[in-house]
Amino acid sequence: MSFLANLGEAGMALNYLRNAPSCMNTPSLAQMTLSTVSEYGLEAALQCRMPWGNETFNAQGPASPLEESVFAKTINLDRIFQFSSRMVVNYPHASLLVKNLPVDDEERSGRLRHYLAIVAEGCENNLCALISKSEVGRRNQQLAATAVAIETAIDTLRTQYRNQQVEMRVILHQLSEQLAKQILHFGLSDGQEAQLNAQLDSGFERALDLFQQGLEFDTQLGSLLAGIRASGRASM
């Protein structure tokens, strides 16, 4: 009978370790933890210390102020601390308070201490996993916000650059027309006029080459912008 009881108690702990990773938040993990402890015929409370605050639970839901005060006084005690029929198992993020350990049955009490420590450690490991998942989610949100800001900045820069290109083309066209009219009044010889026109044409050619380089820059900005948008859709 002792062997069968031990086997059943071990099975409860193993089932908890198998199912706890399916919990997606602190309340559901606390509910599963306390439900497992209740299967041993024990009353318990659980405190989860998360980066965003402490959450304390009992079998009915949020813990009472008295239970929270007990955790405040026992959090810095040993990993496993027992006082009369009460026992606390402490981990960095999880503390399990058992209220009615069967101290009159030393053999069963010893087994329960062992399995409760396993359950508490499993709770600790799953809390660490939830913290890591939350941190990953927070970083993804930051990356998404940064990507949106970069996308906006590139789009604005691209628009400004295109507007500048249009304005420069208009300025060059107007300058070319004005110079062509002024040359007629300079009284230049045909050779001088041809030389001056050649120099102007050369200058305009260099300006057009710069425009061509600007078109390549615009294409690069467009590719970068498309890559950022694709990354944003993939992260979603």
matplotlib code that plots the C-alpha trace (Angstrom):
import matplotlib.pyplot as plt

x = [0.0, 2.9, 4.4, 1.1, 0.6, 4.1, 3.5, 0.3, 1.9, 4.8, 2.3, 0.6, 3.9, 4.9, 1.5, 2.0, 5.5, 4.0, 1.0, 2.4, 4.2, 0.8, -0.1, 0.1, -0.1, 0.5, -3.1, -3.5, -0.2, -1.1, -4.5, -2.8, -0.2, -2.7, -5.0, -2.1, -1.3, -5.0, -4.8, -2.4, -5.2, -3.4, -4.4, -1.9, -1.2, 1.3, 3.1, 4.5, 7.1, 7.2, 9.0, 5.7, 4.7, 3.9, 0.8, -0.5, -3.1, -5.0, -7.4, -10.3, -8.4, -6.4, -4.8, -5.8, -3.7, -2.8, -1.4, 0.5, 2.0, 3.2, 5.0, 6.6, 8.0, 9.1, 10.5, 14.1, 14.1, 15.6, 14.6, 12.3, 11.2, 8.6, 7.0, 4.5, 2.1, 3.0, 5.7, 7.1, 9.1, 11.0, 12.4, 13.4, 10.1, 7.8, 7.0, 4.6, 2.9, 1.4, -1.0, -1.8, 1.1, 0.3, 3.0, 1.4, 2.4, 6.1, 6.5, 3.8, 4.9, 8.4, 7.1, 4.9, 7.8, 9.7, 6.9, 5.9, 9.4, 9.3, 6.0, 7.4, 10.5, 8.3, 6.3, 9.6, 10.8, 7.5, 7.4, 10.9, 9.6, 6.7, 9.1, 11.3, 8.3, 7.1, 10.6, 10.6, 7.2, 8.4, 11.5, 9.4, 7.1, 10.2, 11.6, 8.2, 8.0, 11.6, 10.8, 7.8, 9.9, 12.6, 10.0, 8.4, 11.8, 12.9, 9.6, 9.9, 13.5, 12.5, 9.7, 11.9, 14.6, 12.2, 10.8, 14.4, 15.1, 12.0, 12.9, 16.5, 15.3, 13.0, 15.9, 18.3, 15.7, 15.0, 18.7, 19.3, 16.6, 17.9, 21.5, 20.4, 18.6, 21.5, 24.1, 22.4, 23.1, 26.8, 28.0, 30.1, 31.6, 30.3, 33.3, 32.9, 29.2, 29.9, 32.5, 30.2, 27.4, 29.7, 30.7, 27.1, 26.1, 29.0, 27.8, 24.2, 25.5, 27.3, 24.1, 22.1, 24.7, 24.1, 20.4, 21.0, 22.9, 20.0, 17.7, 19.9, 19.8, 16.0, 15.9, 18.1, 15.8, 12.8, 14.4, 15.3, 11.7, 10.2, 12.5, 11.4, 7.8, 8.3, 10.0, 7.2, 4.6, 6.7, 7.0, 3.2]
y = [0.0, 2.4, 1.6, 2.2, 5.5, 6.6, 5.7, 7.7, 10.7, 10.6, 10.4, 13.6, 15.4, 14.0, 15.0, 18.5, 18.7, 17.4, 19.8, 23.0, 24.2, 24.5, 27.4, 30.7, 33.1, 33.4, 32.8, 29.6, 28.3, 29.1, 27.4, 24.2, 24.3, 24.7, 22.1, 19.6, 20.4, 19.9, 16.4, 15.6, 16.6, 19.8, 23.5, 25.9, 29.4, 30.5, 33.7, 34.4, 37.2, 38.6, 41.6, 43.4, 42.7, 40.1, 37.9, 35.8, 33.1, 30.5, 27.8, 30.4, 33.0, 36.0, 35.4, 37.2, 40.0, 37.5, 35.0, 37.8, 38.9, 35.3, 35.3, 38.6, 37.2, 33.8, 34.8, 35.1, 31.8, 28.5, 26.8, 24.5, 25.9, 24.1, 25.4, 23.0, 21.9, 24.7, 24.5, 27.1, 26.2, 29.2, 29.9, 33.2, 33.7, 31.2, 30.5, 27.7, 27.8, 24.6, 25.0, 21.5, 19.2, 15.8, 16.0, 13.2, 10.8, 11.2, 8.9, 10.5, 14.0, 13.2, 12.0, 15.1, 17.4, 15.8, 16.0, 19.5, 20.6, 19.1, 20.9, 24.2, 23.8, 23.1, 26.2, 28.2, 26.9, 27.7, 31.2, 31.7, 30.6, 33.1, 35.9, 35.0, 34.9, 38.3, 39.7, 38.4, 39.9, 43.2, 43.2, 42.4, 45.3, 47.6, 46.2, 46.7, 50.3, 51.0, 49.5, 51.8, 54.8, 53.8, 53.2, 56.6, 58.3, 56.6, 57.3, 61.0, 61.2, 59.6, 62.0, 65.0, 63.8, 63.3, 66.8, 68.2, 66.4, 67.9, 71.4, 71.1, 70.0, 73.0, 75.3, 73.8, 74.1, 77.8, 78.5, 77.0, 79.1, 82.3, 81.7, 81.0, 84.3, 86.2, 84.7, 86.5, 89.9, 89.2, 89.9, 86.8, 85.4, 82.1, 80.3, 81.9, 81.1, 77.5, 77.2, 78.7, 76.4, 73.4, 74.4, 74.8, 71.5, 69.8, 71.3, 70.1, 66.6, 66.4, 67.6, 64.9, 62.3, 63.4, 62.9, 59.4, 58.6, 60.1, 57.7, 54.7, 56.1, 56.3, 52.7, 51.7, 53.5, 51.8, 48.3, 49.1, 50.3, 47.1, 45.0, 46.7, 46.3, 42.6, 42.1, 43.8, 41.5, 38.4, 39.4, 39.8]
z = [0.0, 0.8, -2.6, -4.4, -2.6, -3.4, -7.1, -7.2, -5.6, -8.0, -10.9, -9.8, -9.8, -13.2, -14.7, -13.4, -15.0, -18.3, -18.4, -16.8, -20.0, -21.7, -19.3, -21.2, -18.3, -14.5, -13.3, -15.3, -14.1, -10.5, -10.9, -12.2, -9.4, -6.6, -8.2, -8.2, -4.5, -3.7, -5.2, -2.4, 0.1, 1.0, 1.1, -0.3, -1.6, -4.3, -4.9, -8.3, -8.4, -11.9, -13.4, -13.7, -10.0, -7.5, -7.9, -5.0, -5.3, -3.3, -4.4, -4.6, -6.5, -5.3, -2.0, 1.3, 2.8, 5.6, 3.1, 1.4, 4.7, 5.4, 2.0, 2.8, 6.0, 4.6, 1.2, 2.4, 4.5, 3.3, 0.1, 2.2, 5.5, 7.8, 10.9, 12.5, 9.8, 7.5, 4.9, 2.4, -0.7, -2.0, -5.4, -7.0, -8.8, -7.0, -3.3, -2.4, 1.0, 2.3, 5.2, 6.5, 6.0, 7.8, 10.5, 12.4, 9.6, 9.3, 6.3, 4.2, 5.3, 4.0, 0.7, 0.3, 1.0, -1.8, -4.4, -3.3, -3.9, -7.4, -8.1, -6.9, -9.0, -12.0, -11.3, -11.1, -14.4, -16.1, -14.7, -16.1, -19.5, -19.3, -18.4, -21.4, -23.7, -22.4, -22.9, -26.5, -27.1, -25.7, -27.9, -30.9, -30.2, -29.9, -33.2, -34.9, -33.6, -34.8, -38.2, -38.5, -37.6, -40.1, -42.8, -42.2, -42.3, -45.5, -47.1, -46.2, -47.4, -50.6, -51.2, -50.4, -52.7, -55.6, -55.1, -55.1, -58.3, -60.0, -58.7, -60.0, -63.4, -63.6, -62.5, -65.1, -67.8, -67.0, -66.7, -70.1, -71.7, -70.1, -71.2, -74.7, -74.9, -73.3, -75.7, -78.6, -77.0, -76.2, -79.7, -79.8, -82.9, -84.2, -82.8, -79.4, -79.3, -80.2, -77.5, -74.9, -75.9, -75.7, -72.2, -71.2, -72.7, -70.9, -67.6, -68.2, -69.1, -65.7, -64.0, -65.8, -64.8, -61.2, -61.8, -63.0, -59.8, -57.9, -59.7, -58.5, -55.0, -55.1, -56.3, -53.3, -50.9, -52.5, -52.0, -48.4, -47.8, -49.3, -47.2, -44.0, -44.9, -45.7, -42.4, -40.6, -42.2, -41.4, -37.7, -37.5]

ax = plt.figure().add_subplot(projection="3d")
ax.plot(x, y, z, "-o")
ax.set_aspect("equal")
plt.show()
